[in-house]
Amino acid sequence: MISSKLKKALPHLIAIIIFLGISSIFFYPQLEGYRLFQHDNTTSIGMSKECRDYRDIYNSEPLWTNSMFSGMPAYQISVRNTNLLNTLKNFVLKIIPRPIGYMFLLMIGFYIFLLCLNVRPELAAIGAIAFGLSSYNILYMASGHNSKIHAISFIPPLLGGIVYGYKRNFLIGSAIVAIFVCLHITANHLQMTYYMLYLVLAIVIVQLIKYIKKKKLIRFLKVSAFLLLGACLGILPPVANILVTKEYSKYTTRGESELTIQNPNNTSSISKTALDSDYIKRYSLGISEVWSLVIPNVKGGSMGYLGQEKEHLKNVNPNLKKQIAQFPKYWGEQYATGGAFYFGASLFILFILGAFFVKDKLKWSFIAVSMLAVFLSWKYGWLTDFFIENVPLFNKFRDTKMMLFLVQISFALLGMLFIQHLFSNTINHKKFLYVSLSVTGILFLFYLMPNVWFDFFSKNELRYFNELKQNYRLNHNAIAQISEMQNDITSIRHIIFKKDCLRSIFFIIITSTAVYLFVKHKIKKVYFIFLLGSIVLFDLWGVDKRYLNNKKQASKYKQWVNKYEYVNPFKATIADKAILESEITKNKELEDKIQRAIFEQKVSGEFKASEINNEKDKIRFRELNFNTNYRVLFLADPFNESRTSYFHKSIGGYHGAKLKTYQELIEFYISDEISGLIKVLQNGASQDQIDSVLKNEFAILNMLNTKYLIYNTDREPIRNRYNYGNAWFVKKLNFVSNANEEMISLKDVTRNKAIVQTKYTKFLPSDILYDSLASIDLIKYLPNHLIYKSKTNSNQVALFSEVFYEAGWNAYINGKHADYFKANYLLRGLSIPEGENTIEFRFEPKTYYLGRKISKIGSILILCYILGVLVYQVITNRRARKISNNL
């Protein structure tokens, strides 16, 4: 009995060892103690620093952070989602850390998927390797899109559970669905979830048709009900994040705007309910660029310059060489790219053959959705625009090419289903040859006549050359030179394209040849499987290493850093330290707290000498953050960086889901205020001129409590003496009817005036008797709890330099709940009674806490359901064996 079980388990154990081996070799610097440098991970560390510091000190979640965009919910930044299945997954990743752990999850997930479809373990292993090594995954791992990789890892086994439920056992299928829905949703990448639903719907439709033809509609409904039950159970443990994300999304740039006007400097139309169409398609592909799935350098691959291709510059006009070298190596339509989505020429031919030979009707769901994904990945075309305008939720996400992971799944699936078909069926040899030769012939045509099929300039480049020719239209020599430059660039790009085209043709030919030899019984099954696996591995590995490799420069890895640098990517600059010293000078108590914290934390031997000062700086800036409250503006591209957020409460930041009101304020006022100051600084302004700008042309940034401005990180920051502070009383209320009027009125806003919509009048006194001696001061700061003290001889209205967010913030005066209102389009306002008062703002999002309760219940329910299914199956199998033995 034991040997029988071991025999059954052996192929799976071998597959696991292979997955770990391939992952470890691919990422072998990790075994030496290095970590993969990931830009987005570095950005995440910057934006989440305040949350992590709070968590370390208070052992709870702040749920709000002031480190970015003057304040925003932390739901999409750093909130720990704890449920039993996610804890088990994290345990696996602790034993096998990322990126090796991520690659393992990708492969083991797809392996489970193919096993659910009854694919042989050895073929399932090849399919899993192909899926894991698709450059789609490599590119996103290299850039640090960890949540995306997490989410994708659990989609194939989730789909496997659905198919298993319809084809074999609905109880086990529903349990598999429950497990992987839970893990997938916990990954918190709703865009991947949304795209996955297209494939789920296609699978369900194909199964419905199949069951109807067999006159088993009731059976279909029963199976579907159990699979839906499994999905619902899977959603419960991570439901807290789902609920707050749904709540938060309506306040973000993906939600509805109150504005119907637009910034005069912005020519694009206002989108009231979704992302702008051009923004959605910014990283989408040109139509012919989709061929990168098969020919990686069909548009040059990754970003770079033609000057990097030195061997190809030899034959160009020497007088034009310098100019040509500055042209991009990538000539596609994306705004930027790290490389091509390459799923393998070897997999492509197997996918095509699978489309022709696999008899399982399930293939049509994958083929149909793959075609749809290709069409929707295009930047140009009526279908993408139609989906943006008409299909629910499609316009909530940017970068439509992400949908191509559905093609990635289909390539590996149909490819392995085709090979499995070969093992038990004979195929028409002529049909096989026609298909293989046709695919090869298409690529040969690409190679022989590239200009017929592809453009070798992007639309922006063509526009540039046309404008250049127009400018020099009367200068025939210049026109000839421009044309020669275009021809030379085309020639270089032809070489780049043709080289990869031949590469793909080679892998298609050797894959087809291997299949043909097996069909003709010229090669044994075991050797064929080994040969096929090797072809797929080398095909994908070669392209992947273009984008993520282990090359060194001066004895240091280019794409890997030591563990300490990975976790601590930022070091305090002269500007940062100057801000710290400035605050300490004014607050001796702060210095005492810093020294006490350094002593208590005992920064010592576990760190290298070079790291100790950095550790002390982390403590210094942590204490600075929790004992002060002001904002810092980094003037150089402030809304695309998170370094400032690592050390300070930042006006800027980097996030794809910032509050819509804040984004609108950036577009209408903040960007202009920043640009105005930069112009003054670039012209070598005196201190008086700088002060004039800060006093008279910085109203919005002043009301956001912008105290320091960093223009050069290697110099002391600019001190803004005109910021309004944490809170202040206003002399006058200017009432407006709607958001449009409120936004327009901000051009005349001052410290003494508040712009308030009339809908908030019920929260305000009928008149204000301004008390010039009144005071209001912040006495305690935490990201989710602010305490002020006020003293006034009459009722007043106070404004707070904190972002208005009604879905969680509550105000209290002397311990009693108080209604606050929105003022100046973004800030919080509050009526303050006369006398001495304690005012508090606490972030207490009911939706989050409700979700946490449901999550705990859900974790128990899903565990009970899985155990129940397992027990039921054991009992059922024993009964079946007993009956069989009796017979």
C-alpha positions, 0 to 999 in steps of 0.5 A: 500500500505504501509503495503504491502511494509513493509510486503515485506521488513520485511524478509529482515529487519529481515535478516539484524538484524540477520546478525548484531546480529551474527557479533556483538556477534562473535566480541563483544570486538569491542563493548567494544572499542577494535580492532582485532589485525591483523598481516598484518594490523600492517605490513600495518601501518608500510609500509604506514606510509610515505604515510599517513604522506604525505597525512596528510600534503599535502592533496594529494597522494605521489604515491611513497614511500621510506619507503621500499626497497629503494623506490617503487610505493605506488599503492599497499601500500596506495593510496585512491581510491575515487568513489561514490559507494566506498564512500557509502561502506566506509560510511557503514563501518564507521557506522559498523566498521570492523571486524563486518562490514566485516562480515556484508558485507560478509553475506549481499552480499551472501544474495543478491546472493541467492535472485537473484537466487530466494531463499526464504529470510529465506533460503538465510539468512541461506546460508549467515550465512554459507558463512560468518562464513566459517573459510576461512573468519575468518582466513583471518580477523584474519591475516589482509587480509582486501583487500581479505575479501573486494574482496570476499564480493562482488563476490557473489552478482556480480555472482547473477547479472549475473544469474539474468540477464540470468534468469530474467531481463537483465537490472536489472542484468546488473545494479547489475553487474555494482555496484558489479564489481565496489566495487569488483575491488576497493577492489584491490585484483586481485587474487580473481578477476582472480579466480572469472573469472573461475566461471563466465566463467562456468556460461556463458557456462552453460547459452549458452548451455541452450539458444542454446537448446531453440534456443534463441542464439540471446537472449543470445547474447543480455543478455550477451552484457548488462551484459558485458556493466554493467561489463565495467561500473563497471570497470571504477570508479576504473580503475586508480588502474587497469591501474597502477597495470598493468603498475607496475606489469611488473616491479615487481617480477611477471614481465619479467626479463632481466636476464638469469643468476642466483645467484650461491647460488640459485639453482632454475631456473630463471623465466623470466615472472612469479613467481617461481613454488615452490614459487607459491605452498609454501602454497598450500595443500597436496592432503588429506588436502582438507578434512579439508573443512569437517574435520577441524583437518584432518591435525592438524588444526593450527600451534602449538606444540604437547606439547600443547595437554598435555592430549594426552602426558600421554601415551607416553614414558616418555623418549621421551615426551620432544622430542615429545612435540616439534613436530608440531601439524600441519602435512600438506604440507603448509609452515605455516598455521593459521588454516583449511579452514572449510566450515561446515560438515552440509553444505557439506552434503547439498551440496552433496544432492544438487548435486544429487537432484537440477534440475537447470543445473546451478549447474554444473557450480559451481560443475565443478569449485569447483572440479577444485579449489580443484585440483588446491589447491594441492601442488602436481599434474600434473594439478597444474603444467600444469596451472602454465606453460600454463594457462594465468596469473595463474603463476602471483599469489601465494598460489593456495589454495585461489581458494577454496573460489569458493568451499565456495560459492558452498557449501552454494549455492547448500545447500540452493538450495537443501532445497528450492527444498524440499519445492516444490518437493518430493524427492526419499527417498531411494536415499536420504538415500543412499546419506546420508549414503554413505557420513556418511559411508566414514567418518566412514571409515576415523575414523576406518582406518585413516592410510589407507586414510591419512598420519600422517607425512608431507613429510618434517617430513618423510624425517627427520625420514628417514635421522635420521634412516640412520644416526643411521642405525648400532645402533639398539637401536636408530632405535627402539627408533626412531620408537617408537617416530614415533608411539607415534606421530602417536597415538597423531595425531590419537586422534586429527584427530578422535575427529574432524572426530566424530564431523563432523559425528555428524553434518552430521547425525543431518543435515540429520536427520533434513532433513529426519524428514521434508521430512517425515512431522514429523516437520513443515517448520518453525521449520525445518528452525530454526533447520537447521539454528541453526545446521549450526551456531553452526557447523561453530561457534565452529571451527571459535572460535579455530582461532579467539576468545575472550579469556583473559589472565591476564585480557587482550584479547589475540587477541584484543587490544585497539584502540590506540594500533591498530592504533599505533602498533610501539614504537620508540626503543633505536636504533630509538631514537639514530638515531633521536638524531644523525641527530638532533645533525648535524642539529639544523634546524631540531630540530627547525622544530620538536619543531614547529610541536609539538607546532602546532599540540597541542598534548594534552588532547585527548590522555592519559598521556601514549600516549602523548610521543608516539604522540610526537615521531610520529611527531619527526620521521615524521619531521626527514623523510621529512627533511633528506634522508638516509636509515636504514638497520635492520639486523635481517630478513630485508625483512620480516618486516615493523617496520623499515619503520614506523620510517625510510627509509628502505633498507628492507620491507615486500611486495608481489610485490617488484620491480624485479630489487631490488629482484634480487639485494638482491639475488645476492649481498645484502643478502651476504653483510648482512650475511658477516656483521652479521658473523663479529658482531657475532664473537665480531668484533672490530670497525676497523673490522666493518669499514673494512667490511663497506668500502670494502664489502658493495658496494651495500648497500653503493650505496643505501645510507645505513647510519645506521644499527640496529643490536639490537633495544635496543642498539645504531645503527652502523653508516656507514661512507662509504655510498655514500650519496644522489648523487655523481659524477663518474670518470669512465663509464663502459659500458656493453652490457646487464643486465647479464653483468651489474649484474656481473660487480657490484661485482667490483663497487665503488663510482668512477665507474658507470656500464651502459648498452650501450643502454643509451649512447645517454644520456651520454657525449662522455667523462668525465673530472672529476672535483674533486671540483664539488659538488652535494647536496640534498636540499629538500626531499619529497617522490615524489619530490627531489631537488638537487643543483650542481656546477661543472666546466665541464660536469659531470655524477651523480649517485643518490641513488634512485631507477630507475623506468621509468614509472613515474619519470621525471628529470628536470635540471633548469626547463627543462626536462632531460633524465636520465638513469639506472646505477648500475642495479638499480640507476638513473644516469644523465648527469649534465652540467657545472655551477650551476644547480638545478636538480629535480626528480618528480614522475609524472605517466601519467597512474595514472592521466589518470586513475583518469580522466577516473574514474571520468567520470566512476562514473558519467556514472555508476550512470546515468546507474543505475538510468536509469535502475531504472526509466525504470523499474518503468515506465515499471511496471506502464505500465504493471499494467495499461494494466492489470487493463484495461483488 
